[in-house]
Amino acid sequence: MNKKVTFIVHAALIAALYVVLTLVANSLGLANHAIQVRFSEALTILPFFTPAAIPGLFIGCIISNFLTGCLLLDVIFGGIATLLGALGTYALRKATKWLAPLPPIIANTLIIPFVLAFVYQFEGSIPYFMVTVGIGELISCGVL
């Protein structure tokens, strides 16, 4: 099979899986708010194994955020956080596999608190949101 077609199919499957897992977490009340445990974030280690995961995760995150009713700036910056995390994981593919979850944890912990504070105007400080988002990411990326 053509390598480009295989790449696109893999990316599409990863995006679809990300969306489905996010919708499941959302239906359980886990995908949004200060502590987010998105089952889909467990997929963020996939760029360690295939570059097709980078666009798959990015597109999956954007679609998921639209479908779960996120505001436009959340869709944009959530997508950017996922993209940066995926690129970081891909960059670590030559290193030990144990570091693979770190880039998405770090990217989301640094970006999403500002979305929560300024886009949604949740009550709390940026450091507080860094802790809560970091906990959710550690569960999603590190444990799952």
Disulfide bonds with the S-S distance in Angstrom:
none
